[in-house]
Amino acid sequence: MRKHSQKTPPSPFTSQISRRDFLQIAGAVAAGSFLSSCGLNTPNSTPTSSGTIDPKFATPLSGTRPLVAIAQANSYERKLIRQQVQNLFENLGGVADVVSRGDKIAIKVNLTGGTGSLPKSGVPATEYHILHPEVVRAVGELLTDAGARELFIVEAVSDAQSFPLWGYTEVAKGLNAKLIDLNQPDPYPDFAALPVGAGWLIYENLTMNRILQEVNAFVSVAKMKSHCTAGVTLSMKNLVGLVPMNNYRLSNLDGYRSAFHGAEKGKNTRLPKVIVDLNRARPIHLSVVEGVITSEGGEGPWTIYTKQVKPGVLLAGKSPLATDAVAASVMGFDPTSEGPAEPFLQSDNYLNIAYTKGLGTNRLDEIDTVGVPLADVRFPFAACREW
């Protein structure tokens, strides 16, 4: 039985290290931050039992366990969401290891499908399959309070109306943030090729807007949903929307990144690997998962059995893999399962692939949670069985 909750453009990378970066590294043990050799600020992570950590996900605090914060909210009332997101961040020990004073921060939001894909039930898209803007408002305000100088709200939107229709133009104005459509190179003249690193799975590098390599920190704010060809869509899967759609289609007639999915029918083994490549090319510093009011049975109204659910939950963590593992458990799924077990009925488990590639752990016994107990927020989701 389900439990419902009650309650001048930036300069490109160079091979030289700046004084600011040197000081960040020198204070890494105290601040919990680390600068990778490729120039990207990288997220906190924890060594897994496999003993192999991708250098981009290394942390000086090698003895620590990843921490995931859990909170509840039964509506999108502004003060409530702000307080609960603040509780998440405070329970994580603050975000001083994510944002320093004067930093530029990119917030990747989850606006999938375009404004033509609306719920048949007539409920608002932001209470179904689209990330609610109030969560982004709260995240942005708290990052600004922590010292962020510039905020960029980023997404490769399906159409020009996505930002204004779903409240993001208003939120950006309130945050003094810039909206960036990642389908375009603007405000730069061209795209960048971000390297995945040694041991890439599908792509050696990925085409992205240069803002994603220029920011000091990268935050993924995702909607909690089932997914037909990935099992679940959470903070790591959210990165599929980082790349320009036109660059990753098998046909110009395709309305999605069909090259990520591949042309083969049956169990999807390609997309889960692409998700891992994306997360290695653009590592996440801070993950926030919104499951206040969302949908189950699929990722959007274009799937056959998708319907609205109200888990009333929010999660956050500085290890995206650990955060998504706990979120999958909230959804009633085993984050270590392999298909054809739920929710990975039509795909490989990208959480397991990320674990083997050293991006952290998806083993619940290697993760600590704080805030509302995990058992109190479990809300079994229906997996997607047919696309």
LINTA-V671557 format. One record per helix or strand of 3 or more residues. SS is the DSSP state (@ for helix, = for strand). FROM is the first residue (numbers start at 1). TO is the last residue. Records with the same first field share a line. If there is no record, write none. Layout:
SS=FROM-TO / FROM-TO
This chain:
@=19-26 / 28-31 / 55-57 / 78-91 / 125-127 / 133-145 / 162-165 / 168-175 / 211-214 / 237-242 / 245-248 / 258-261 / 270-281 / 320-330 / 350-356 / 364-366 / 374-377
==66-72 / 104-108 / 150-155 / 178-181 / 192-195 / 205-208 / 217-227 / 231-233 / 286-296 / 307-309 / 313-317 / 367-371
